[in-house]
Amino acid sequence: MKEKLSIIIPACNEQDNIKRIPSELMPVARKIGNFEVIIVDDGSKDLTAKIAKELSKDRRIRLVKHEKNMGLGAAIRTGIANSTGDLIVFLDADFTFHPSEIPKLLEKYNKGNYDCVIGTQFGKGGKTKMQFHRKILSKGVNTLYRIFLGRKITSMSSIFRLYKKSALRGIGMKSNNFDICAEMLFDMIKNGKSITEVPVTLTTRMYGESKLNNRREIKNHIKVLTKILKWRLFG
């Protein structure tokens, strides 16, 4: 692949999952060829940063640290600012979207040269193994986004996506929380960027605990949905 791929992994207290990078991510990345892995340690209090530093002995892996926890949105911005690739893929540190799914994003991108390729567990052919209550909440939020936007996008809120880095210039990324994924996609739509989806599988977390606070995230999604509604009504 001629274009360089930056694989960005925001991580907070993910010591057991970070250990999986050499055996589960790197074999996939090596087949891609031209790549870098950026681990953004978001103020972890466990051994995440120490393990990531050990992994960075491989020059294709880099560690960037936040001294205190700043949230997923801040980690995403830091990852982008430190990336050198032409393309960016964001990957959950818990590998619930497994690295083996990355080639699906690249294959779709190469077919159409899109600005953004979303990995969706909800679209036709997608699969999810998340807990029932989480599935209902996530599907409900994404259905509201689809209705408000008037676009056939089934996954507005998940992190697993490929972006053309040049297409992110001028895109709003103000949130520090999980709703930054919806915020980024909304701004891309407003700016006329080309977006498509590809079906993938969402698995369940093997190690550690989810950082998602449902009550807080619902409030944040309501804010983004309100922005979308104002845009649709008033331009």
Backbone as a ProteinNet text record, in pm:
[ID]
protein_1_A
[PRIMARY]
MKEKLSIIIPACNEQDNIKRIPSELMPVARKIGNFEVIIVDDGSKDLTAKIAKELSKDRRIRLVKHEKNMGLGAAIRTGIANSTGDLIVFLDADFTFHPSEIPKLLEKYNKGNYDCVIGTQFGKGGKTKMQFHRKILSKGVNTLYRIFLGRKITSMSSIFRLYKKSALRGIGMKSNNFDICAEMLFDMIKNGKSITEVPVTLTTRMYGESKLNNRREIKNHIKVLTKILKWRLFG
[TERTIARY]
84	0	87.7	64.3	146.8	118.9	-8.9	-45.1	-9.9	39	75.5	-47.3	-61.9	-174	-129	-197.4	-176.6	-289.2	-253.4	-351.5	-342.2	-446.7	-445	-530.5	-469.6	-536.8	-542.4	-655.3	-669.8	-680.4	-609	-607.4	-604.2	-691.5	-690	-710.9	-609.3	-613.5	-647.4	-567.6	-590	-466.4	-400.4	-273.1	-284.9	-391.4	-404.6	-437.5	-506.8	-540.1	-424	-346.5	-230.6	-130.7	-123.8	-32.7	-66.4	-187.6	-232.4	-183.6	-127.1	-85.8	13.4	121.6	218.2	159.4	72.3	21.8	-103.1	-183.8	-311.5	-319.3	-249.8	-252.1	-135.8	-16.1	102.1	102.3	57.9	52.6	-37.8	-149.6	-240	-172.5	-110	-45.6	70	146.5	260.2	214.6	98.5	45.1	5	-36.1	-70.3	54.6	164.6	293.9	337.5	280.3	324.4	234.8	281.7	194.1	273.6	199.7	249.7	137.1	172.7	74.9	102.7	0.9	15.2	-75.9	-16.2	-92.2	-99.7	-220.6	-239.2	-282.4	-188.7	-220.5	-289.2	-416.1	-495.8	-498.4	-380.6	-372.1	-397.3	-351.7	-373.1	-304.9	-367.5	-309.8	-256.3	-267.2	-211.7	-81.3	-48	78.7	67.5	-42.3	-62.4	54.8	95.5	203.5	336.1	363.1	488.1	495.2	385.2	381.4	391.2	320.5	325.7	466.8	537.4	675.3	765.5	742.6	818.7	789.1	661.8	622.6	684	707.7	759.9	907.4	967.4	1101.6	1096.4	979.7	952.8	922.7	1004.4	993	862.3	789.7	660.4	550	583.4	487.8	535.6	446.3	481.8	384	435.4	353.7	345.5	222.2	199	118.3	162.8	100.9	25.8	-89.7	-156.9	-122.9	-75.1	-39.6	-161.7	-276.8	-401.5	-507.9	-611.7	-719.3	-796	-804.6	-869.4	-989.9	-1013.1	-1129.7	-1097.8	-1188.8	-1168.3	-1147.9	-1227.5	-1215.5	-1076.6	-1022.6	-887.3	-784.7	-802	-709	-712.8	-831.3	-844.4	-772.1	-790.2	-722.8	-571.2	-524.1	-380.4	-325.9	-400.9	-359	-346	-443.3	-439.9	-320.8	-300	-191.2	-54	-41.4	87.6	102.7	2	6.8	82.2	145.2	217.4	159.7	51.4	-6.4	-97.6	-125.1	-222.5	-363.2	-372.1	-498.8	-489.6	-605.4	-610.4	-718.8	-686.6	-786.2	-782.4	-898.6	-909	-954.8	-890	-916.8	-934.7	-1042.8	-1061.5	-948.8	-897.9	-788.9	-829.8	-960	-1004.8	-1025.5	-1000.9	-1011.7	-1150.7	-1255.1	-1390.5	-1422.5	-1369.4	-1356.9	-1215.8	-1203.8	-1073.8	-986.9	-855.2	-765.3	-781.6	-826.3	-845.1	-952.7	-1032.2	-1135.5	-1080.7	-959.5	-903	-894.8	-851.9	-846.5	-979.4	-1091.1	-1222.3	-1241.1	-1194.8	-1203.4	-1117.2	-996	-903.1	-953.3	-1009.9	-1062.3	-1174	-1264	-1373.7	-1320.2	-1223	-1162.1	-1100	-1026.9	-957.2	-1053.5	-1174.6	-1273.2	-1335.1	-1336.5	-1406.4	-1335	-1216	-1140.4	-1227.2	-1291.4	-1382.6	-1304.9	-1373.4	-1314.4	-1323.7	-1425	-1445.5	-1514	-1460.8	-1523.7	-1555.3	-1682.6	-1728.5	-1742.1	-1686.5	-1712.7	-1840	-1943.8	-2073	-2113.9	-2154.3	-2207.5	-2357.2	-2420.7	-2565.6	-2615.2	-2530.6	-2571.4	-2585	-2633.8	-2652.4	-2519.6	-2515.3	-2392.8	-2309.8	-2340.8	-2269.5	-2318.6	-2235	-2271.5	-2228.3	-2302.2	-2264.1	-2289.1	-2196.6	-2208	-2220.4	-2253.8	-2264.3	-2385.9	-2384.2	-2494.3	-2623.7	-2735.6	-2863.9	-2897.8	-2881.7	-2919.7	-2830	-2700.6	-2609	-2645.3	-2684.5	-2722.7	-2844.9	-2946	-3068.6	-3037.3	-2956.2	-2920.8	-2843.5	-2742	-2659.6	-2740.3	-2822.7	-2903.1	-3003.6	-3059.6	-3153.9	-3090	-2970.6	-2898.7	-2866.3	-2818.9	-2782.7	-2903.2	-3018	-3141.5	-3183.2	-3172	-3204.5	-3113.4	-2984.3	-2891.7	-2931.5	-2967.2	-3003.4	-3128.6	-3225.8	-3349.4	-3321.7	-3247.1	-3219.6	-3135.8	-3041	-2954	-3018.4	-3112.5	-3171.8	-3074.3	-2980.7	-2880.4	-2887.7	-2859.2	-2863.2	-2731.3	-2697.5	-2577.3	-2622.9	-2579.3	-2629	-2545.1	-2421.1	-2334.2	-2268.3	-2327.5	-2275.1	-2183.7	-2191.7	-2129.9	-2006.4	-1974.1	-1859.5	-1729.4	-1618.9	-1488.7	-1423	-1461.1	-1389.4	-1418.9	-1329.1	-1344.4	-1208.8	-1211.8	-1096	-1127.1	-1032.2	-1045	-929.8	-958.4	-851.8	-808.9	-683.6	-639.7	-666.7	-646.9	-669	-814.8	-907.4	-1050.4	-1089.1	-998.6	-1028.9	-997	-933	-902.3	-1031.9	-1046.5	-1165.6	-1284.5	-1265.1	-1374.3	-1378.1	-1498.3	-1514.8	-1483.1	-1400.5	-1365.5	-1352.3	-1461.5	-1456.4	-1482.9	-1561.3	-1599.7	-1479.4	-1481.8	-1379.8	-1430.9	-1553.4	-1617	-1643.5	-1719.7	-1744.3	-1825.2	-1902.2	-1983.5	-1901	-1768	-1684.5	-1695.7	-1721.8	-1733.4	-1852.5	-1965.2	-2082.4	-2057.3	-1989.9	-1959	-1874	-1770.8	-1682.3	-1758.8	-1844.3	-1917.6	-2019.2	-2083.2	-2178	-2110.1	-1992.7	-1920.3	-1872.7	-1837.6	-1797.5	-1915	-2033.2	-2153.2	-2183	-2174.1	-2197.4	-2101.4	-1978.5	-1875.9	-1871.8	-1973.3	-1986.8	-1885.7	-1832.9	-1734.4	-1804.2	-1732.6	-1789.4	-1771.2	-1882.5	-1884.3	-1954.6	-1899.5	-1962.3	-1943.7	-2009.5	-2000.1	-1961.1	-1904.6	-1874.2	-1909.6	-1975.1	-2014.8	-1895.3	-1896.7	-1791.8	-1858.3	-1777.4	-1827.8	-1777.5	-1869.4	-1834.7	-1841.7	-1729.3	-1725	-1740.9	-1711.2	-1718.5	-1577.9	-1566	-1437.9	-1386.4	-1256.8	-1194.6	-1138.5	-1076.1	-1008.7	-1050.1	-1049.6	-1075	-1221.8	-1246.5	-1382.9	-1404.7	-1527.8	-1564.2	-1559.8	-1517.9	-1512.2	-1640.5	-1734.8	-1856.7	-1949.7	-1989.3	-2087.9	-2218.1	-2313.2	-2434	-2508.9	-2526.4	-2603.1	-2535.2	-2403.6	-2328.9	-2331.4	-2315.5	-2310.6	-2445.2	-2553.9	-2687.2	-2702.6	-2658.3	-2665.1	-2582.8	-2463.9	-2377.6	-2437	-2498	-2560.4	-2678.7	-2751.6	-2863.7	-2813.1	-2696.9	-2638.4	-2606	-2545.4	-2510.1	-2636.3	-2736.3	-2862.2	-2930.6	-2920.3	-2977.4	-2907.3	-2773.9	-2697.5	-2740.3	-2760.5	-2803.1	-2941.3	-3032	-3167.4	-3166.2	-3086.5	-3076.3	-3021.6	-2922.1	-2864.4	-2968.3	-3047.1	-3147.5	-3258.6	-3293.2	-3404.1	-3361.8	-3241.4	-3201.2	-3079.6	-3013.8	-2896.9	-2770.8
-119.5	0	124.7	215.2	334.9	432.7	453.2	547	487.7	573.7	527.1	527.1	421.1	406.9	429.4	521	541.2	471.1	373.5	304.1	363.4	434.7	508.9	436	409.7	334.9	419.5	485.1	553	447.5	468	365.4	428.1	380.6	422.7	299.1	264.2	145.6	19.3	-4.8	-119.1	-209.7	-229.2	-302.3	-443.1	-513.2	-650	-654.2	-553	-548.6	-498.9	-404.4	-352.7	-465.3	-562	-674.9	-756.2	-740.2	-818.1	-759.8	-639.7	-573.3	-656.3	-709.3	-784.1	-906.9	-979.2	-1104.8	-1089.1	-982.4	-970.7	-854.2	-744	-630.4	-632.7	-656.2	-643.1	-737.3	-862.9	-946.8	-889.9	-827.9	-763.5	-642	-560.3	-437.2	-466.8	-572.1	-605.4	-642.5	-703.9	-737.3	-611.2	-507.5	-378.8	-315	-323.4	-276.8	-143.8	-34.8	99.1	151.3	140.8	172.5	222.2	278.7	310.7	284.6	251.2	233.6	339	416.3	519.7	485.5	460.4	434.6	565.8	614	736.4	694.9	702.3	668.1	787.1	770.3	880.8	878.7	904.6	916.9	787.9	676.5	546.6	541.5	467.5	448.9	307.1	225.6	90.4	86.3	-27.1	-43.3	-19.2	41.7	63.8	138	250.5	331.9	255.7	183.4	107.8	0	-72	-177.5	-117.2	-6.1	60.5	110	158.1	203.2	87.5	-28.9	-148.3	-185.1	-177.2	-209.7	-113.4	11.2	113.2	92.6	-12.5	-49.8	-89	-135.7	-152.4	-13.3	36.6	175.2	206	102.7	125.1	153.7	140.3	167.5	287.6	382.6	501.1	519.9	572.3	605.3	755.8	805.7	946	948.9	1029.5	1025.2	1152.4	1135.3	1241	1217.4	1316.9	1300.2	1277.1	1328.1	1302.3	1260.1	1196.9	1151.3	1270.1	1274.1	1386.3	1343.8	1213.1	1164.7	1120.2	1041.6	984.8	1091.4	1199.1	1304.8	1365.2	1392.7	1448.9	1350.3	1221.1	1118.3	1108.1	1121.3	1118.9	1237.5	1356.3	1475.9	1461.1	1409.5	1388.7	1288	1182	1081.3	1138.1	1216.8	1277.9	1373	1455.4	1553.7	1487.8	1367	1297.9	1196.9	1185.9	1086.8	1141.4	1051.3	1089.7	1020.3	945.7	870.5	953.7	902.1	961.6	917.4	799.1	742.1	713.5	722.5	697.2	595.2	496.5	404.6	414.7	436.1	435.2	296.8	248.3	113.6	117.8	58.1	46.8	-36	6.2	-65.4	-204.9	-226.6	-358.9	-457.1	-409.2	-494.7	-555.5	-485.4	-534.8	-529.5	-429	-437.8	-491.4	-613.7	-679.6	-625.1	-617.8	-571.3	-645.2	-768.6	-845.9	-786.4	-691	-624.6	-505.1	-458.7	-340.3	-356.5	-471.2	-485.2	-461.5	-485.9	-459.4	-309.9	-226.6	-81.3	-38.5	-91.3	-54.5	-100.1	-219.1	-270.9	-181.9	-140.8	-51.8	83.6	136.6	265.3	258.5	153.2	140.7	128.4	82.9	69.3	203	297.8	422.4	549.4	538.7	656.4	749.4	690.2	765.9	850.2	950.8	1030.7	958.7	874.7	802.2	669.2	562.6	430.5	386.1	364.7	327	175.8	116.1	-24.5	-34.2	-98	-101.2	-242.9	-255.9	-381.9	-391	-280.1	-275.5	-288	-255.4	-263.1	-406.7	-424.2	-556.7	-631.2	-748.2	-827	-805.4	-700.7	-673.8	-763.2	-783	-868.5	-801.9	-829.1	-776.2	-878.6	-883.7	-975.7	-898.7	-769.6	-689.1	-730.4	-693.4	-724.2	-663	-729.2	-690.3	-543.8	-498.6	-361.2	-259.1	-294.8	-205.7	-199.6	-314.5	-320.6	-233.8	-243.4	-164.6	-15.1	24.1	165.3	216.4	141.4	183.2	190.6	90	89.5	204.2	232.7	343.4	476.9	501.1	626.2	640.2	533.8	540	555.8	500.1	519.5	666	728.9	871.7	955.6	925.5	997.8	982.9	861.7	837.1	916.2	920.8	995	1145.3	1196.6	1340.1	1385.3	1303.2	1339.9	1314.8	1221.9	1185.7	1111	1040.6	962.8	816.9	728.5	585.2	538.4	596.2	557	482.7	358.8	277.2	290	340.8	351.7	488.7	576.8	712.9	725.5	631	654.2	569.3	469.8	384.1	444	403.1	461.6	395.8	274.4	196.2	247.4	332.2	394.6	420.1	431.6	479.7	620.4	711.3	847.8	879.6	953.2	1015.8	1137.6	1143.9	1248.3	1388.2	1407.5	1539.6	1583.3	1486.8	1518.3	1565.2	1550.7	1591.6	1737.7	1804.1	1946.5	2025.9	2106.1	2188	2115.2	1988.2	1909.7	1932.4	1957.3	1984.5	1863.8	1885.3	1778.3	1840.7	1896.3	1968.8	1880	1776.4	1692.3	1618.7	1596.8	1515	1375	1346	1220.9	1130.4	1025	926	982.3	1087.5	1143.6	1216	1225.1	1287.4	1213.1	1083.8	1006.1	1054.3	1080.5	1134.2	1278	1355.1	1495	1503.8	1420.7	1421.7	1385.6	1283.4	1238.4	1343.1	1407.8	1513.6	1627.4	1668	1775.5	1733.8	1607.4	1559.3	1565	1528.6	1535.4	1679.9	1771	1913.8	1967.1	1914.4	1961.3	1882.6	1801.1	1731.8	1621.2	1561	1453.9	1323.3	1239.5	1111.4	1006	943.1	850.2	722.1	610.4	481.7	389.1	275.5	178.8	41.5	-40.7	-178.7	-263.4	-377.5	-459.3	-523.6	-517.8	-579.5	-644.3	-710.7	-776.4	-704.1	-673	-617.7	-730.5	-757	-864.7	-806.4	-885.1	-837.4	-823.3	-738.8	-711.7	-835.6	-866.2	-980.3	-942.7	-822.8	-781.5	-639.8	-610.9	-475.3	-436.4	-310.2	-258.8	-146.9	-139.6	-33	102.7	205.9	342	420.6	354.6	422	447.4	574.1	613.3	644.2	552.6	564.2	694.6	735.1	856.3	979.8	988.8	1103.2	1103.7	986	979.4	1010	971.4	1006	1157.1	1225.6	1372.1	1432.1	1375.6	1428.4	1403.4	1286.9	1257.2	1350.6	1384.9	1478.6	1613.6	1657.3	1783.9	1777.7	1665.9	1652.1	1643.8	1569.1	1557.4	1693.2	1776.1	1911.2	1995.5	1983.6	2054.8	2010.1	1880.1	1826	1878.7	1880.3	1927.6	2074.5	2157.2	2298.6	2314.4	2232.3	2238	2200.5	2096.2	2051.1	2155.9	2225.4	2319.9	2457.1	2500.3	2637.9	2648.9	2536.1	2537.6	2583
0	0	0	-94	-106.2	7.9	36.6	142.7	278.6	367.5	501.1	590.9	670.8	762.3	905.7	975.3	1119	1194.2	1276.7	1360.5	1499.8	1540.2	1666.9	1770.4	1886.3	1992.8	2119.6	2148.7	2278.1	2388.4	2498.6	2603.3	2741.5	2828.4	2968.7	3055.3	3131.4	3217.6	3137.8	3036.2	2946.8	2940.7	3053.9	3053.7	2993.6	3023.1	2973.3	2824.3	2776.8	2634.3	2549.3	2601.3	2527.5	2498.1	2586.4	2567.3	2442.1	2392.2	2276.4	2143.5	2147.9	2023.6	1941.8	2001.4	1919.7	1851.2	1920.2	1865.1	1779.4	1803.5	1733.8	1635.5	1663.6	1572.3	1473.6	1521.7	1436.5	1315.6	1327.1	1206.5	1098.1	1139.4	1043.4	981.9	1065.5	1019.5	923.8	951.3	864.8	723.7	713.4	581.1	504.9	579.3	516.6	459.9	534.2	484.1	541.5	493.9	531.3	643.7	767.9	880.3	1001	1095.9	1229.4	1327.6	1451.1	1557.8	1663.9	1698	1800.6	1918.2	2033	2155.1	2233	2254.9	2333.8	2473.6	2569	2707	2773	2805.9	2858.6	3011.2	3070.4	3215.6	3290.9	3236	3302.5	3438.7	3531	3664.2	3682.7	3578.8	3586.3	3505.3	3447.3	3375.6	3224.8	3181.6	3038	2975	3033.6	2975.8	2976.6	3084	3093.4	2985.9	2968.9	2867	2727.4	2705.8	2575.5	2544.5	2646.8	2626.9	2585.4	2645.4	2606.9	2461.8	2424.5	2287.7	2186.9	2232.1	2140.6	2105.9	2159.4	2113.5	1966	1924.4	1781.2	1726.7	1637.2	1591.6	1519.1	1483.6	1418.1	1520.6	1649.3	1756.8	1836	1861.8	1940.4	2055.3	2164.2	2281	2295.4	2312.7	2345.8	2475.2	2572.8	2705.7	2741.6	2804.2	2878.7	3025.4	3093.9	3234.9	3323	3279.8	3351.4	3251.5	3300.9	3213.9	3156.3	3023.2	2956	2873.1	2860.6	2787.5	2646.1	2589.1	2456.4	2349.5	2356.3	2255.4	2252.3	2370.3	2378	2325.3	2354.6	2307	2154.9	2097.2	1951.7	1889	1947.2	1893	1903.4	2016.5	2035.7	1935	1913.3	1816.9	1676.8	1635.3	1502.5	1491.1	1595.6	1593.5	1583.7	1634.5	1634.4	1521.6	1437.2	1329.6	1209.2	1134.7	1012.9	889.3	907.1	796.6	708.8	589.9	498.1	535.2	594.6	638.7	788	855.7	999.7	1028.6	1109.7	1163.4	1315.2	1375.7	1521.9	1566.9	1671.3	1720	1871.1	1920.4	2065	2125.3	2240.5	2305.3	2350.3	2372	2417	2301.7	2177.9	2058.3	2042.8	2089.9	2066	1916.2	1846	1701.3	1678.4	1633.9	1631.3	1517.6	1538.1	1431.7	1298.7	1304.6	1181.1	1090.6	1145.1	1065.4	986.5	1018	951.6	799.8	747.1	601.1	530.5	599.2	539	513	608.5	589.9	472	464.3	357.6	220.9	216.3	89	35.2	125.7	86	41.6	114.8	79.5	-59.2	-87.4	-215.2	-333.2	-306.2	-413.3	-451.5	-355.1	-384.5	-343.8	-281.9	-238.6	-152.7	-52.5	34.2	135.9	191.7	298.9	433.5	447.3	572.5	544.4	600.8	592.6	734.4	762.8	896.2	903.9	1008	1036.3	1117.5	1062.8	1131.4	1171	1294.9	1343.5	1323.8	1287	1274.5	1130.3	1033.5	894.1	846.8	725.5	667.7	663.4	724.8	728.8	853.7	930.2	1054.6	1167.6	1268.1	1381	1511.1	1616.7	1746.7	1856	1951.5	2064.1	2195.5	2186.5	2308.3	2390.9	2518.4	2608.4	2556.5	2587.3	2529.2	2557.6	2684.4	2719.1	2648.8	2632.5	2560.4	2412.5	2358.1	2217.2	2190.6	2277.6	2260.8	2268.5	2368.4	2384.6	2263.2	2220.8	2108.2	1979.4	1956.1	1834.2	1835.5	1954.1	1966.4	1934.3	1990.7	1965.3	1817	1756.4	1615.1	1523.9	1564.6	1487.9	1490.6	1608.3	1618.4	1529.4	1529.2	1442.6	1296.2	1257.6	1118.2	1078.7	1169.2	1142.8	1135	1231.3	1237.3	1117.9	1077.1	964.6	829.9	826.9	699.5	610.3	670.9	597.5	638.7	545.3	573.1	634	747.3	821.2	946.1	961.3	1072.5	1198.7	1186.1	1304.2	1309.7	1387.8	1403.6	1524.4	1618.8	1748.7	1777.5	1694.2	1725.3	1672.3	1733.7	1702.3	1580.3	1546.9	1446.4	1305.4	1257.3	1126	1062.5	931.7	856.4	806.6	824.6	774.4	680.2	576	499.7	581.6	620.5	712.9	657.9	529.2	469.9	481.8	490.9	501	640.6	738	875.2	902.1	806.3	826	833.2	939.2	955.7	1015.5	1052.6	1111	1262.5	1314.9	1457.9	1544.4	1644.2	1739.4	1877.5	1927.7	2053.9	2174.9	2157.4	2270.7	2328	2458.4	2524.3	2554.7	2513.7	2552.4	2431.6	2453.2	2348.9	2232.1	2255.7	2148.2	2041.8	2060.2	1958.2	1825.5	1829.5	1705.3	1622.9	1690	1620.8	1576	1659.9	1627.3	1500.4	1491.1	1374.3	1247.7	1257.2	1139.9	1094.8	1190.7	1159.3	1083.5	1129.7	1063	924.1	906.9	774.7	677.6	726.8	643.5	605.3	703.6	675	569.8	571.2	478.6	347.5	324.9	198.2	173.3	279.5	263.5	224.3	153.3	109.3	218.5	257.4	370.2	327.8	368.2	339.9	459.2	456.6	565.1	511.2	598.2	566.3	689.2	670.1	785.9	855.2	989.1	1071.2	1191.7	1273.3	1394.1	1518.4	1608.5	1739	1841.1	1907.3	2006	2146.9	2247.8	2385.7	2443.2	2543.4	2608.6	2680.2	2661.1	2728.4	2865.1	2873.8	2997.1	3035.1	3164.3	3211.5	3206.6	3237.8	3245.3	3144.9	3094.2	3000.6	3070	2996.9	3051.4	3021.7	2955.1	2911.8	3029.9	3047	3147.2	3072.1	3079.4	2997.1	3018.9	3144	3173.7	3114.3	3132.1	3078.5	2926.1	2866.9	2721.4	2657.9	2723.5	2671.4	2665.9	2772.9	2774.5	2661.3	2639.4	2533.3	2395	2376.4	2247.1	2221.1	2326.6	2311.1	2260.4	2310	2264.8	2115.3	2072	1930.2	1845	1891.3	1817	1803.5	1907.5	1902.2	1795.7	1788	1684	1545.1	1529	1399.4	1361.3	1457.6	1431.4	1389.3	1458.1	1422.3	1281.2	1245.2	1110.5	1006.3	1033.6	937.1	920.9	1031	1025.5	972	1012.3	981	891.6	862.8	774	843.7
[MASK]
+++++++++++++++++++++++++++++++++++++++++++++++++++++++++++++++++++++++++++++++++++++++++++++++++++++++++++++++++++++++++++++++++++++++++++++++++++++++++++++++++++++++++++++++++++++++++++++++++++++++++++++++++++++++++++++++++++++++++++

